Amino acid sequence: MKTSMFLPKIIQGGMGFNISSWPLARTVSMLKQQGTVSGVALERVVAEILRRGDHSGHLRRALATFPFPKISEQILKAFYVPEGQSSPTINTPVWSVKPSKLLQSLTVVANYAFVWLAKEGHDNPVNINYLTKIALPQMWALTGAILAKVDGVSMGAGIPIQIPDLMTSIQTGKEISYSAGHWHKRRLCDAF
């Protein structure tokens, strides 16, 4: 995250499910304001875009830069349909206290891709917004955003008291202490 002082005149809100998407956040940031990607359920958004063929190629371009290629290849193999289709090739897993490795990987990759795309082509800050009450995916979502060098994180719908320590642990590779689900005291390297 950048440490220089940045005071925008406009701070774009990170509204809802795929409303504040990466193109909007990128445009706002390119205008030297604060662009914000909505991080809510990005794993579902990315899975659906890939199933429909990713006609623009944006997601595949972002995934090609993901620092763990085996994981991005796994996600493409599971969800990408070159000609696109509306019926799922594989159902998108849902969050539970014991999520599948595929869902964990998809969440990291999805958050990485949207932040990476929002930051592409400029050096201005990009923020991501999450809902605190949607706690189960937080560790994985933040990991993806941090890997993409997100500049800020905002959170609503609750008090995100654990998030600063969680982010520091992710960034430094220290043991993570997070009380949502079974991730209590895990290292980021254990995820990959």
N, C-alpha and C positions, 0 to 999 in steps of 0.2 A: 504494500500500500504506500502511496505517496505521502511524504511528510510535509511537503510545502503547503502553505496556506492558500486555499482556493475558496473564494467567496463568490458563488454564482448569483446572478440576479434571479434566475429561474431554477427551481429544483423540481424536476419532473417526478411526480409520484409514481410508485411502482405498483400500479393498480392490478388487482385480480389475476385471474387465470388467462395468461397470454394476451392481455390487453396492452400492457407496457412491454411489448416484445423488443427484441434486440434492434430491429431497424429504427424504431422510435427512439430508443435510448441512444443509439449511435448518432442519429441526426441531431438530437438535443446536445449531446456532448461535442459534436463537431462544430456546433454554434457557440462553443465555449461556455456552455451552461452545464448543469448537473443532470445527465441522463441516468435513468434508473430502469433496470430490467426487473420485471416481476419474476421472482424465483418460485412462485407457487406451482407445484406439480409439473415442473419442467420435464421430468422423466416421461410423463404421459404425452406432453406436447411433442417432444422429440421422437418418441416411438411412433406416433401417428404420422408425423411428417415423413419419416423414413419409410413407413408402410405405403405411403402414397407416392413414393418414388423420389422425394427430394428433388423435384424438377429444377429448381434453381441451382442445386449443387452446393448451396451455402453450408449445410450441415456437414456434408462429406468433406468440404474444404477445411472446416474447423476441426473435424475429427482427425484429419491427416496431420494436424499439429499437436495432437494430444500426447503428452510426454510418456505415456504407457501404451505403445501401439497395440499390444496384444489385447488390451481391454477395448480399445476403440474397434478393432477388428471383430471382437466377439459381439459387440453391439450391432455392428453393421450386418454380420452374419445372421443374427437373431431377428432383426427388424427391417432391414432394407430390402425393398422390392423394386428392382430397376424400372419396371413398367408401371408400377403402382397398382394398388388395389384397395378397395374399401374394406374388405373383410380381412381380419387380422391373420397374419402368417403365424404369429404366436401372440397369445394374450399378454398384455402388459401386466406384469405382476403387481400386486397391491401391497401396501405397507402393513406390516404386522410386527409384533415384538420379535419375530424371527424371520426377517425378510431374506429372500433368496440372494445369492451372490450376484445373479443377473440384475436384480433390481438395484442393489447397492452400486454396481458398476454403471448401470444406466443412469442413475441419479448423479453420480460424479461427472460422467461424460456430458450429460445434458446441461448441467450448470456451467461446466467448462465451456461448452460450445456457445451458449448464448452470451456469456461474458466476453469470450474471445471475439465473437462476431461484432458485438457492440463496440469493442475497442479497436477493431481493425481499421487501419488507414489514418489514425490520428493518435495524438498523445494526451488527449484531455481525459479527465477522470470519468469513470463509469461506476455506478453504484448498483447494488442488487438489493431487492426487498423481499423479505420472508415474513410469514406469519408465525409468531412464537408458538401459538397453540397447535400448529401442525409440527409436532416435535420429532416424530420418529425419523424423518429424512434429514434432519438438520445437520448432523455430522457429515453425511455424504454430500449434501448440497453445498455446504460451506467449503468442503474440500475441493470440489470442482471449481467453484468461484475463485478460491484462493490460488489454485493452480493456474488459472487464467489471469491472475494478477488484478483481481477486482480492486478498486480504489476505496470502496466504502460499502458498508452493510447497514441497512436500516431494517427495523422490525416493528411490526405492530401486533395487535391482538394478543396482548399479554405482556409480561415483564420478562425480558430476555436476560435475566441475571446470570445465567451460565455461559452465554455466548462469548463475551470477551475472553474468558479463560479457555474456552473451547477453541476459539480462533488462534490464540497464542500457541496452544498445544499443537494444533494442526501445522502452523507455520514453522514451529521449531522441532517437530518430530518427537515431542515429549508424549508421555502417557496421557491419554485423554480421559477425563473424568466427566461423564455426561449421563444424567439419570433418565434418559428416555430410552426405554427398551433394554436390550441386552448389551449395549455398547459400553457400559460402564467400565472404565479403565481398560482401554484398548489403545494400541499404538497405530498411527496412520499406516506405517509400513505393514502391519498385519492385514490391512485391507487389500493390499496388492501383492 
